[in-house]
Amino acid sequence: MICRYEFKLRAICPIHECADVYDCVVESTETIFVEKLLEFANGCAAKKETQEQITETMAKQFPNCRITTVGYHSNVKTTVIA
């Protein structure tokens, strides 16, 4: 079984201090309660962190999952996979 969870994640750019929105995908062989994913996402909304930091933190909080975030920075699409 593979479970795939897709949602938007918001954070504050630590460089420009503007709102960033990321498409986030979490893939797991086990069920993850959506509330746990939303709790993590909501906790990022006021943080000043890079996409790479957020993805790494999420991978640590949800071990044995594949985490993918996609965003745009200065018109450059960035994809981070952990």
C-alpha positions, 0 to 999 in steps of 0.5 A: 500500500502506498498513501499519497498526501498532497497539500499546500504549505505556507512559510515566510521567505527568510530573505525577502520576508514575503509569503511563500506557498509550496505544493507538498507531497508526502508518500508513505507505506503507512497511514498518516492522519491528515490532522498531523500533516495539517498541524505541521503545515500550520506550524510553518505559516509564521516561520522564516525558513527556506524550502530546504529547511522545511522539507528536512524538518518534515522528513525528520518528523515523518520518518520513512516517508518521501517528502517532496516540496515544490515552489517558485523563488524569483520565477525559478521552480525549485523541487526539494525531495527528502 
